[in-house]
Amino acid sequence: MTDPANAPQTPSPSAVLDPPEQQAPPEPNGIQIWMHRISVFLFVLISAVAGVLLVILPWTPEWTDNYLLLSFPSLRTIISSGFFRGLCSGLGLLDIWIGFWEALHYHEQL
């Protein structure tokens, strides 16, 4: 026979269904709010600048006539193709869109 004092305790059904008390999240202070604002601003700025560079740069002569590609003629052929240039420009447009999406959907958690 098992001893009732050593039997494993099972929680009551009401204890399983009731969530434990949750504490309210702490209120952000002024420094945290400004740090969040600055990080969102920098993300949008970097996304926009990188996107514009990726849209414009593949169609300039500097894209294929640079020092790094002179020793790799096969890579230069791939990079100078219209498909690759269009792919880079498409990624640039996507980058611009993501940056502005973040800017438009920014909200402060008060």
C-alpha positions in Angstrom: 0.0 0.0 0.0 1.1 3.5 -0.6 1.3 6.1 2.1 -1.0 9.0 1.5 1.5 11.4 2.9 4.1 10.4 0.2 1.6 10.4 -2.7 2.4 12.9 -5.4 0.3 16.1 -5.1 -1.8 16.9 -8.2 -3.0 20.5 -8.6 -6.7 21.2 -8.3 -8.5 21.9 -11.6 -9.1 25.5 -10.6 -5.4 26.0 -10.0 -4.6 24.7 -13.5 -7.1 27.0 -15.2 -6.4 30.2 -13.3 -3.3 32.1 -14.6 -0.8 33.2 -12.1 -0.9 36.9 -11.1 0.9 38.9 -13.7 2.8 42.0 -12.9 2.3 45.1 -15.0 5.3 45.9 -17.2 7.3 48.9 -15.8 6.7 52.3 -17.4 9.5 53.3 -19.7 11.4 56.4 -18.6 12.4 59.3 -20.7 15.8 57.9 -21.6 14.3 54.6 -22.9 11.8 56.5 -25.0 14.4 58.7 -26.6 16.7 55.7 -27.2 13.9 53.9 -29.0 13.1 57.0 -31.1 16.7 57.4 -32.1 17.1 53.7 -33.0 14.0 53.9 -35.2 15.3 57.0 -36.8 18.7 55.5 -37.5 17.1 52.3 -38.9 14.9 54.4 -41.3 17.8 56.5 -42.3 20.2 53.6 -43.0 17.5 51.7 -44.8 16.7 54.7 -47.0 20.4 55.5 -47.8 21.3 51.9 -48.5 18.2 51.5 -50.7 18.9 54.6 -52.8 22.5 53.4 -53.3 21.3 50.0 -54.4 18.8 51.5 -56.8 21.2 53.9 -58.4 24.7 52.5 -58.1 24.2 49.4 -60.4 23.5 51.6 -63.4 26.6 53.7 -63.1 30.0 53.0 -64.7 31.6 52.7 -61.3 29.6 49.4 -60.8 31.7 47.5 -63.3 34.8 49.7 -63.8 36.2 49.3 -60.3 39.6 48.1 -59.0 38.1 45.1 -57.2 36.7 43.5 -60.3 39.7 43.9 -62.6 41.2 40.6 -61.5 38.0 38.7 -61.8 36.7 38.9 -65.4 34.1 36.2 -64.9 32.6 37.9 -61.9 32.6 41.2 -63.8 30.5 39.6 -66.5 27.9 38.4 -64.0 27.8 41.7 -62.2 27.4 43.7 -65.4 24.4 41.7 -66.6 21.1 43.4 -66.6 19.5 40.7 -64.5 22.0 41.2 -61.7 21.7 45.0 -61.8 17.9 44.7 -61.8 18.1 42.3 -58.8 20.2 44.8 -56.9 17.8 47.7 -57.7 14.9 45.6 -56.6 16.6 44.9 -53.3 17.1 48.6 -53.0 13.5 49.3 -53.5 12.6 46.7 -51.0 15.0 48.2 -48.5 13.5 51.7 -49.0 10.0 50.2 -48.5 10.9 48.5 -45.3 12.5 51.7 -43.9 9.4 53.8 -44.6 7.1 51.1 -43.4 8.8 51.2 -40.0 8.6 55.0 -40.0 4.9 55.0 -40.8 4.0 52.3 -38.3 6.1 53.7 -35.4 4.2 54.2 -32.2 5.3 54.9 -28.7 4.3 52.5 -26.0 3.0 54.7 -23.2 
